[in-house]
Amino acid sequence: MTSSLSLEKYSFGVGDRFAHQAKPQLRACMLAAAQGVDVIPVWNKSHREHAIVGSTPPGVRAAAEAAVRDLDWTRPFHIDADHIRLDTVDPFIETSDFYTLDVADAIGQPAEREALQAFVGRHSELVGSLEIPGIAEPFTTTCSDIEKIAAKYLNAVQEAGVLYRHIESAKGAGKFITEVSMDETDQPQTPAELLVILAAIADEKIPAQTIAPKFTGRFNKGVDYVGDVEQFEKEFNEDLAVIAHAVNEYELPKNLKLSVHSGSDKFSIYAPIRRALARTGAGIHVKTAGTNWLEEVIGLAEGQGDGLKMAKEIYGKALADIEALCAPYATVIDIDYDRLPAIAEVGNWSAEQFVAALRHDQACKQYNPNLRQLLHVGYKVAAKMGDRYLEMLNACEPSVARNVTENLYERHLKPLFIG
């Protein structure tokens, strides 16, 4: 199974809430390129983000193309319609060339009995003792095991197929990159489960170039990975092995690779990922979003004066509306409300104190992951400010841009791909 538009080996999803940081983000990729590592930027934005901010899909492409032109970037770049569904995809058709198919709601919804039986009948190779190079021990499955796994995931993959074909009918085969998202489920997929998912993707003739499985641990927004790093490394390496096996077994795209969602700021797992990529030669897609918005707030604070006042105002309004802001993100944030500083306290902070609390520097005693997570979901406060916020971004552009580039390169691209 081939796809004409091919995603490069290393790609990085660079979310940009307010479409003002395309050039600073691209500069980070240019710094990596100067070290001999090509990391391709993929500007991603979801329907939900557009609705909150009041932006539209064409604006994402316009900002990316302006950055590419102004910085003379000659390598590829892509525009991701992030976490798209059948009822929200159409506005993205014209300007996106990367689609993250979100079928989370269909996971666990049983497929039709006939479809399940047909799947098991087609895939006798999934039954028995399976030896996959790169996985230490063979694992054994029965027909009942495969049917149980398919009962959980087959309907979701079929829904992904419907969505893929809808996009294909509008754009044409080979004109876009497809990612299948399977990360929003209760437990990490076992090797057998991932193999069943990939077999089903092949049956649906989806030329998936990335797949986002569920990993162990918590991938909370804007903060470090929470969980057993050794277990994550084991799962990550097993997933790489399953993908390599499935590519050969089912003729999936040769460049099919893992996608790590909410991958920004997960510093604890970057070294295990880098080791695995070096050992196997595999590629990876890492999806980020809010980390760049947080660097905007840091840049405002460092700008002193009105910029610092606005940063404090954003925190104050976020704290005042904390329940409503956090509710949609309940499964991906862990905020200890007792460790959030009072509005009056933050009002007396210097720029240095505000930045120290917000910047993701775990060696800094003043760093406050609770404040950071609240501000991560607090971009809705800035969205309501409208032009006043955007004008302040422009006024503080030097400090904002410096922080966005430094954060993306030094804390993300460098430890992931350069070391």
Secondary structure per residue as TSV (DSSP state, phi and psi in degrees):
chain	resnum	aa	ss	phi	psi
A	1	M	-	360.0	124.7
A	2	T	-	-122.2	162.3
A	3	S	-	-137.8	128.4
A	4	S	S	-65.0	-46.1
A	5	L	S	-84.5	114.9
A	6	S	-	-109.4	130.3
A	7	L	-	-78.7	135.0
A	8	E	-	-69.1	168.1
A	9	K	S	-58.7	-50.1
A	10	Y	E	-112.4	125.1
A	11	S	E	-137.8	151.4
A	12	F	E	-136.4	119.0
A	13	G	E	-77.7	115.1
A	14	V	E	-109.4	95.2
A	15	G	-	-69.4	146.1
A	16	D	-	-144.5	88.7
A	17	R	T	-48.1	-46.4
A	18	F	T	-112.6	14.6
A	19	A	S	55.3	36.9
A	20	H	-	-116.6	-5.5
A	21	Q	-	-114.6	22.0
A	22	A	H	-62.6	-44.6
A	23	K	H	-67.8	-46.7
A	24	P	H	-59.6	-36.2
A	25	Q	H	-66.0	-43.6
A	26	L	H	-65.7	-33.4
A	27	R	H	-61.0	-35.2
A	28	A	H	-63.1	-42.1
A	29	C	H	-65.3	-33.6
A	30	M	H	-68.8	-35.8
A	31	L	H	-64.6	-39.3
A	32	A	H	-65.3	-41.2
A	33	A	H	-61.8	-36.0
A	34	A	H	-65.4	-21.5
A	35	Q	T	-93.2	7.3
A	36	G	T	88.3	14.0
A	37	V	-	-121.4	117.3
A	38	D	-	-86.5	114.3
A	39	V	-	-118.8	117.0
A	40	I	E	-88.9	126.5
A	41	P	E	-76.3	137.8
A	42	V	E	-126.1	103.3
A	43	W	E	-74.3	118.1
A	44	N	E	-117.7	141.0
A	45	K	E	-155.2	137.3
A	46	S	E	-96.5	166.2
A	47	H	H	-58.3	-40.9
A	48	R	H	-62.3	-44.0
A	49	E	H	-62.6	-44.0
A	50	H	H	-58.2	-42.1
A	51	A	H	-65.4	-38.4
A	52	I	H	-72.6	-45.3
A	53	V	H	-80.7	-25.7
A	54	G	T	87.6	21.2
A	55	S	-	-96.8	177.8
A	56	T	-	-134.2	156.6
A	57	P	H	-53.2	-41.2
A	58	P	H	-58.4	-28.0
A	59	G	H	-65.0	-31.7
A	60	V	H	-65.8	-47.6
A	61	R	H	-63.8	-41.0
A	62	A	H	-60.7	-43.4
A	63	A	H	-66.2	-41.6
A	64	A	H	-65.0	-45.5
A	65	E	H	-64.4	-36.1
A	66	A	H	-64.8	-41.6
A	67	A	H	-65.4	-43.6
A	68	V	H	-60.6	-42.6
A	69	R	H	-67.9	-48.0
A	70	D	H	-68.2	-31.9
A	71	L	T	-100.1	3.9
A	72	D	T	56.2	46.1
A	73	W	-	-78.5	120.8
A	74	T	-	-104.3	-4.9
A	75	R	S	-86.4	171.3
A	76	P	-	-67.5	164.6
A	77	F	-	-153.0	161.1
A	78	H	E	-140.2	161.6
A	79	I	E	-121.9	116.8
A	80	D	E	-99.6	122.1
A	81	A	E	-81.0	96.0
A	82	D	E	-80.7	136.7
A	83	H	E	46.9	56.4
A	84	I	E	-91.3	150.7
A	85	R	-	-129.1	170.9
A	86	L	T	-61.0	-34.6
A	87	D	T	-84.3	-4.3
A	88	T	T	-124.4	-0.8
A	89	V	-	-77.0	-32.0
A	90	D	G	-57.3	-40.0
A	91	P	G	-63.4	-14.5
A	92	F	G	-94.8	-8.1
A	93	I	T	-60.3	-43.8
A	94	E	T	-70.7	-37.8
A	95	T	T	-109.3	-11.5
A	96	S	-	-97.2	149.1
A	97	D	S	-127.7	13.2
A	98	F	E	-143.0	130.9
A	99	Y	E	-131.3	120.0
A	100	T	E	-92.4	107.7
A	101	L	E	-81.2	113.0
A	102	D	E	-99.0	106.8
A	103	V	-	-120.9	29.6
A	104	A	G	-58.1	-37.7
A	105	D	G	-65.8	-20.8
A	106	A	G	-91.3	-9.9
A	107	I	T	-67.4	127.9
A	108	G	T	92.4	-10.8
A	109	Q	S	-85.6	116.1
A	110	P	-	-61.0	139.1
A	111	A	-	-75.6	167.7
A	112	E	-	-62.4	146.3
A	113	R	H	-56.9	-42.1
A	114	E	H	-62.9	-38.9
A	115	A	H	-66.2	-39.5
A	116	L	H	-63.4	-47.0
A	117	Q	H	-63.9	-38.8
A	118	A	H	-65.1	-39.5
A	119	F	H	-62.7	-49.3
A	120	V	H	-61.8	-38.5
A	121	G	H	-64.9	-35.4
A	122	R	H	-73.7	-24.2
A	123	H	-	-121.1	60.9
A	124	S	G	-64.1	-23.5
A	125	E	G	-65.7	-16.5
A	126	L	G	-84.1	-9.1
A	127	V	S	-102.2	134.0
A	128	G	E	115.3	-156.9
A	129	S	E	-88.6	118.2
A	130	L	E	-107.6	123.4
A	131	E	-	-110.0	119.0
A	132	I	-	-118.5	120.9
A	133	P	T	-53.6	131.1
A	134	G	T	101.5	-13.7
A	135	I	-	-109.6	124.9
A	136	A	S	-58.9	-47.3
A	137	E	S	-115.2	139.1
A	138	P	-	-62.0	153.4
A	139	F	E	-123.8	148.6
A	140	T	E	-111.8	133.7
A	141	T	E	-129.1	151.8
A	142	T	-	-110.6	170.1
A	143	C	H	-57.6	-37.9
A	144	S	H	-64.4	-39.9
A	145	D	H	-60.5	-47.3
A	146	I	H	-65.9	-39.3
A	147	E	H	-65.3	-37.4
A	148	K	H	-65.5	-43.1
A	149	I	H	-64.8	-46.0
A	150	A	H	-61.9	-34.3
A	151	A	H	-61.3	-30.7
A	152	K	H	-82.2	-36.5
A	153	Y	H	-114.0	-19.8
A	154	L	H	-62.5	-42.2
A	155	N	H	-61.9	-38.1
A	156	A	H	-65.8	-41.9
A	157	V	H	-66.9	-38.7
A	158	Q	H	-62.9	-38.6
A	159	E	H	-64.7	-38.8
A	160	A	H	-61.0	-37.3
A	161	G	H	-63.2	-41.8
A	162	V	H	-61.7	-44.4
A	163	L	H	-66.6	-43.2
A	164	Y	H	-58.0	-47.2
A	165	R	H	-67.5	-29.7
A	166	H	H	-63.2	-45.4
A	167	I	H	-66.4	-43.0
A	168	E	H	-60.7	-37.8
A	169	S	H	-64.9	-27.4
A	170	A	H	-90.4	-37.8
A	171	K	H	-100.9	-26.8
A	172	G	-	99.4	148.0
A	173	A	T	-64.2	139.4
A	174	G	T	77.8	6.8
A	175	K	S	-98.8	0.3
A	176	F	S	-153.1	163.4
A	177	I	E	-102.2	138.2
A	178	T	E	-117.0	130.5
A	179	E	E	-117.1	138.8
A	180	V	E	-108.9	123.4
A	181	S	E	-98.7	119.2
A	182	M	-	-125.8	23.4
A	183	D	-	-88.6	-15.6
A	184	E	S	-94.0	70.0
A	185	T	S	-139.5	174.7
A	186	D	S	-76.7	-35.5
A	187	Q	S	-129.6	151.8
A	188	P	-	-60.0	145.0
A	189	Q	-	-72.9	138.5
A	190	T	-	-76.2	166.4
A	191	P	H	-54.8	-39.9
A	192	A	H	-64.5	-40.5
A	193	E	H	-65.5	-44.1
A	194	L	H	-63.6	-37.9
A	195	L	H	-64.8	-40.1
A	196	V	H	-63.9	-43.1
A	197	I	H	-59.8	-44.9
A	198	L	H	-68.5	-36.0
A	199	A	H	-63.6	-39.7
A	200	A	H	-68.2	-37.7
A	201	I	H	-61.9	-41.4
A	202	A	H	-64.4	-41.0
A	203	D	H	-60.2	-36.9
A	204	E	T	-79.2	-2.6
A	205	K	T	57.1	40.7
A	206	I	-	-91.4	115.8
A	207	P	-	-79.6	63.1
A	208	A	E	-63.7	131.0
A	209	Q	E	-104.5	-17.4
A	210	T	E	-141.0	151.0
A	211	I	E	-135.2	136.0
A	212	A	E	-108.1	97.3
A	213	P	-	-83.7	173.0
A	214	K	-	-85.9	129.2
A	215	F	-	-105.2	160.1
A	216	T	S	-65.2	156.1
A	217	G	S	88.2	179.5
A	218	R	B	-108.1	133.8
A	219	F	-	-109.7	67.9
A	220	N	-	-68.7	151.9
A	221	K	T	-68.2	123.2
A	222	G	T	80.8	-0.8
A	223	V	S	-128.8	176.3
A	224	D	-	-69.8	161.0
A	225	Y	-	-57.5	139.4
A	226	V	B	-119.6	111.7
A	227	G	S	157.9	-169.3
A	228	D	-	-85.8	105.3
A	229	V	H	-63.9	-37.7
A	230	E	H	-64.4	-40.5
A	231	Q	H	-66.4	-39.7
A	232	F	H	-58.9	-45.7
A	233	E	H	-61.7	-40.8
A	234	K	H	-62.0	-47.7
A	235	E	H	-64.2	-40.9
A	236	F	H	-62.6	-45.3
A	237	N	H	-66.2	-38.3
A	238	E	H	-65.6	-38.9
A	239	D	H	-63.4	-40.4
A	240	L	H	-60.4	-41.7
A	241	A	H	-65.6	-41.9
A	242	V	H	-64.2	-42.1
A	243	I	H	-62.3	-46.1
A	244	A	H	-59.8	-40.5
A	245	H	H	-66.1	-44.9
A	246	A	H	-67.8	-34.6
A	247	V	H	-58.4	-42.7
A	248	N	H	-75.5	-38.6
A	249	E	H	-71.3	-37.7
A	250	Y	H	-118.5	8.0
A	251	E	T	56.3	41.8
A	252	L	-	-76.4	164.9
A	253	P	-	-52.8	136.8
A	254	K	T	-60.5	-26.5
A	255	N	T	-95.7	13.6
A	256	L	-	-56.3	130.3
A	257	K	E	-144.7	167.1
A	258	L	E	-73.4	147.7
A	259	S	E	-121.7	130.0
A	260	V	E	-105.4	110.7
A	261	H	T	-84.6	152.2
A	262	S	T	50.7	43.5
A	263	G	-	-81.6	-11.1
A	264	S	T	-70.5	143.5
A	265	D	T	70.6	8.8
A	266	K	-	-89.2	61.9
A	267	F	G	-60.4	-33.1
A	268	S	G	-64.5	-26.1
A	269	I	G	-102.6	0.6
A	270	Y	H	-67.3	-40.8
A	271	A	H	-64.0	-46.0
A	272	P	H	-59.0	-38.9
A	273	I	H	-64.8	-45.5
A	274	R	H	-61.6	-40.9
A	275	R	H	-61.6	-43.6
A	276	A	H	-65.4	-40.9
A	277	L	H	-65.8	-39.6
A	278	A	H	-67.1	-37.8
A	279	R	H	-71.1	-39.4
A	280	T	H	-100.1	-21.0
A	281	G	-	76.8	11.8
A	282	A	-	-74.0	161.4
A	283	G	-	-98.6	179.4
A	284	I	E	-158.5	150.3
A	285	H	E	-118.5	128.0
A	286	V	E	-116.3	125.1
A	287	K	E	-103.5	126.9
A	288	T	E	-129.1	166.2
A	289	A	-	-153.5	-77.6
A	290	G	H	-68.9	-15.8
A	291	T	H	-61.0	-32.6
A	292	N	H	-73.7	-35.2
A	293	W	H	-61.9	-40.6
A	294	L	H	-64.9	-34.8
A	295	E	H	-68.0	-29.6
A	296	E	H	-61.7	-45.7
A	297	V	H	-64.2	-40.1
A	298	I	H	-61.1	-42.7
A	299	G	H	-63.0	-37.8
A	300	L	H	-62.3	-45.9
A	301	A	H	-62.7	-42.3
A	302	E	H	-67.2	-22.4
A	303	G	T	-71.3	-7.4
A	304	Q	-	61.4	-172.5
A	305	G	H	50.9	-128.8
A	306	D	H	-65.9	-29.0
A	307	G	H	-64.7	-45.7
A	308	L	H	-63.7	-40.6
A	309	K	H	-60.0	-41.2
A	310	M	H	-68.7	-39.4
A	311	A	H	-59.1	-42.9
A	312	K	H	-66.8	-38.1
A	313	E	H	-62.4	-41.8
A	314	I	H	-61.3	-44.8
A	315	Y	H	-62.1	-45.9
A	316	G	H	-59.0	-44.5
A	317	K	H	-70.4	-34.3
A	318	A	H	-65.8	-42.6
A	319	L	H	-65.1	-38.4
A	320	A	H	-67.6	-26.7
A	321	D	T	-115.8	31.2
A	322	I	H	-60.8	-39.8
A	323	E	H	-63.8	-46.6
A	324	A	H	-67.4	-37.8
A	325	L	H	-68.9	-37.6
A	326	C	H	-83.6	-25.2
A	327	A	G	-52.9	-46.0
A	328	P	G	-68.8	-14.4
A	329	Y	G	-113.9	19.9
A	330	A	G	-55.9	-32.6
A	331	T	G	-84.3	-7.4
A	332	V	G	-129.2	19.7
A	333	I	-	-138.9	150.9
A	334	D	-	-136.0	95.7
A	335	I	-	-109.2	126.2
A	336	D	-	-88.7	103.4
A	337	Y	G	-58.9	-29.9
A	338	D	G	-69.7	-16.4
A	339	R	G	-102.0	10.7
A	340	L	S	-88.9	125.4
A	341	P	-	-66.4	149.3
A	342	A	-	-68.0	154.5
A	343	I	H	-58.3	-40.8
A	344	A	H	-64.0	-38.6
A	345	E	H	-63.7	-47.9
A	346	V	H	-63.5	-33.7
A	347	G	H	-60.0	-24.8
A	348	N	T	-96.3	-1.0
A	349	W	-	-69.9	149.7
A	350	S	-	-80.2	170.0
A	351	A	H	-59.2	-39.0
A	352	E	H	-64.7	-39.5
A	353	Q	H	-67.4	-41.8
A	354	F	H	-63.3	-46.3
A	355	V	H	-64.8	-40.8
A	356	A	H	-62.9	-36.2
A	357	A	H	-71.7	-33.1
A	358	L	H	-93.4	-37.8
A	359	R	S	-63.8	139.0
A	360	H	-	-80.9	74.4
A	361	D	-	-123.6	98.5
A	362	Q	T	-71.3	-12.7
A	363	A	T	-81.9	-10.8
A	364	C	-	-88.0	125.5
A	365	K	T	-65.9	-25.1
A	366	Q	T	-83.7	-11.2
A	367	Y	-	-59.5	132.7
A	368	N	-	-126.7	99.4
A	369	P	H	-64.6	-22.5
A	370	N	H	-71.3	-46.3
A	371	L	H	-61.0	-41.2
A	372	R	H	-63.1	-43.3
A	373	Q	H	-66.8	-37.8
A	374	L	H	-63.3	-45.2
A	375	L	H	-68.4	-28.2
A	376	H	H	-57.9	-46.4
A	377	V	H	-84.1	-5.7
A	378	G	T	-83.4	9.0
A	379	Y	H	-63.7	-18.7
A	380	K	H	-63.6	-30.4
A	381	V	H	-64.2	-46.0
A	382	A	H	-65.2	-36.9
A	383	A	H	-59.5	-39.0
A	384	K	H	-69.6	-22.1
A	385	M	H	-71.7	-22.6
A	386	G	T	61.8	-131.0
A	387	D	H	-62.3	-28.4
A	388	R	H	-61.3	-39.8
A	389	Y	H	-69.6	-45.2
A	390	L	H	-63.1	-38.9
A	391	E	H	-64.8	-34.7
A	392	M	H	-70.9	-35.5
A	393	L	H	-57.7	-44.4
A	394	N	H	-64.6	-40.5
A	395	A	H	-65.2	-33.2
A	396	C	T	-103.8	20.4
A	397	E	H	-52.1	-43.8
A	398	P	H	-58.9	-45.9
A	399	S	H	-73.5	-35.9
A	400	V	H	-63.0	-51.1
A	401	A	H	-61.0	-42.5
A	402	R	H	-60.0	-44.3
A	403	N	H	-68.2	-39.6
A	404	V	H	-62.1	-47.9
A	405	T	H	-64.6	-46.8
A	406	E	H	-62.5	-43.5
A	407	N	H	-62.0	-47.1
A	408	L	H	-67.5	-41.3
A	409	Y	I	-79.6	-56.0
A	410	E	I	-69.8	-38.2
A	411	R	I	-97.6	-14.8
A	412	H	I	-121.8	-68.1
A	413	L	I	-64.1	-42.6
A	414	K	I	-63.9	-51.6
A	415	P	I	-68.5	-26.4
A	416	L	I	-77.5	-41.9
A	417	F	I	-118.5	-15.9
A	418	I	I	-116.3	-44.8
A	419	G	-	92.2	360.0
